[in-house]
């Protein structure tokens, strides 16, 4: 399966950790595929090898996505949102804009008003979170999705985000 193949390449340095093991990811993916509004985007190189991916699904008020974050303002949780569960790009394609293109393709045509994601604030010494902030995401809380997971920073932004929104 191309998604498992690219996941293993993206997360290679972390695969020894229980939460990042390919088998653990495959279990999460199987569960997420069955959830409402599931969508995924895969990127391939010129030799048709998978080099990046993103996937997510719709979350409504009361969804465990929100409950895991603790106290989050109702303005964020009261409307349907797209929860990006995973996004990743293989090392040779990092810094090329591919992650943003995959992200934007996943958001394209969605009916939800907001998009939310969680990021390990330690990833890339904070660089990954700063990238998401440059894409318009703001911090709304923290979450530890599972006992094997690090504490993640929960972020949100409007799906129809534009630079004018950021400046306004």
HUPE-V843962 format. One record per residue. N is the residue number from 1. PHI is phi as a letter, one per 40 degrees, with the letter a starting at -180 (NA if undefined). OMEGA is omega in degrees with one decimal (* if undefined). BURIAL is 1 if it has 24 or more other ideal C-beta (glycine too) atoms within 12 Angstrom, else 0. Layout:
N,PHI,OMEGA,BURIAL
N,PHI,OMEGA,BURIAL
//
This chain:
1,NA,-176.3,0
2,d,-178.8,0
3,c,177.3,1
4,c,178.9,1
5,c,-178.5,1
6,c,176.0,1
7,d,-178.7,1
8,c,178.2,1
9,c,-178.5,1
10,c,-173.7,1
11,c,-174.5,1
12,d,-178.0,0
13,c,-175.4,0
14,b,-171.7,1
15,c,177.8,0
16,c,178.5,0
17,c,-174.2,0
18,d,-177.0,0
19,c,-177.5,0
20,b,-179.6,1
21,d,-179.1,0
22,d,179.8,1
23,c,178.5,0
24,c,177.1,1
25,c,-179.5,1
26,c,177.3,0
27,c,178.7,0
28,c,-179.4,1
29,d,179.5,1
30,d,177.8,0
31,c,-177.3,0
32,c,179.1,1
33,d,-179.1,0
34,c,-177.8,0
35,c,-177.6,0
36,d,172.5,0
37,g,-179.8,1
38,c,174.7,1
39,a,-180.0,1
40,a,175.8,1
41,b,174.5,1
42,b,175.3,1
43,b,-179.3,1
44,b,176.4,0
45,c,-176.7,0
46,c,177.3,0
47,b,176.6,0
48,g,174.3,0
49,c,179.1,0
50,c,-177.6,1
51,b,178.5,1
52,a,-177.9,1
53,a,169.2,1
54,a,173.4,1
55,a,178.5,1
56,a,179.1,1
57,a,-179.4,1
58,c,172.5,1
59,b,178.6,1
60,b,174.5,0
61,d,179.2,0
62,g,178.9,0
63,c,-179.3,1
64,c,174.8,0
65,d,-179.0,1
66,c,-176.0,1
67,c,-179.9,0
68,c,-176.2,1
69,c,-177.1,1
70,g,-177.8,0
71,c,176.5,0
72,b,-178.4,1
73,d,-179.0,0
74,d,178.6,0
75,d,179.5,0
76,c,-172.2,1
77,c,-174.9,1
78,c,-179.6,0
79,b,179.5,1
80,c,-179.2,1
81,b,169.0,1
82,c,175.6,1
83,b,175.5,1
84,c,-176.7,1
85,c,-179.3,1
86,a,169.6,1
87,a,-179.6,1
88,a,-179.8,1
89,b,179.5,1
90,c,-174.7,1
91,d,-178.4,0
92,c,-176.7,0
93,b,177.7,1
94,c,-179.9,0
95,g,-178.4,0
96,b,-175.6,0
97,g,-178.7,0
98,c,-179.8,1
99,d,179.0,1
100,c,178.9,1
101,c,177.1,0
102,c,178.2,1
103,d,-177.8,1
104,c,177.1,1
105,c,177.6,1
106,c,-179.3,1
107,c,-175.7,1
108,c,176.1,0
109,g,-179.9,0
110,c,-179.9,1
111,c,-179.7,0
112,c,178.8,1
113,c,-177.0,0
114,b,173.2,1
115,b,-178.8,1
116,b,175.3,1
117,a,175.7,1
118,b,-177.8,1
119,b,172.6,1
120,c,-176.8,1
121,c,178.4,0
122,c,-175.4,0
123,d,-179.5,1
124,f,-177.3,0
125,f,178.4,0
126,g,-176.8,0
127,c,-177.3,0
128,c,177.9,1
129,c,178.4,1
130,c,175.7,0
131,c,179.6,1
132,c,176.3,1
133,c,179.0,0
134,c,176.2,0
135,c,176.3,1
136,h,179.9,1
137,c,174.2,1
138,b,-179.1,1
139,c,177.0,1
140,b,-179.4,1
141,i,179.6,1
142,b,-177.2,0
143,a,169.5,1
144,b,-173.1,0
145,d,178.9,1
146,a,179.4,0
147,d,-179.6,0
148,c,-176.3,0
149,c,170.6,0
150,c,173.7,0
151,c,-176.1,0
152,b,174.0,1
153,c,178.3,1
154,c,-175.9,1
155,b,-179.3,1
156,a,172.3,1
157,a,173.4,1
158,c,175.6,1
159,c,-178.3,1
160,c,-179.1,0
161,c,172.5,1
162,b,177.6,0
163,c,178.3,0
164,c,177.0,0
165,c,-179.1,0
166,c,-177.4,0
167,c,-173.5,0
168,c,*,0
//
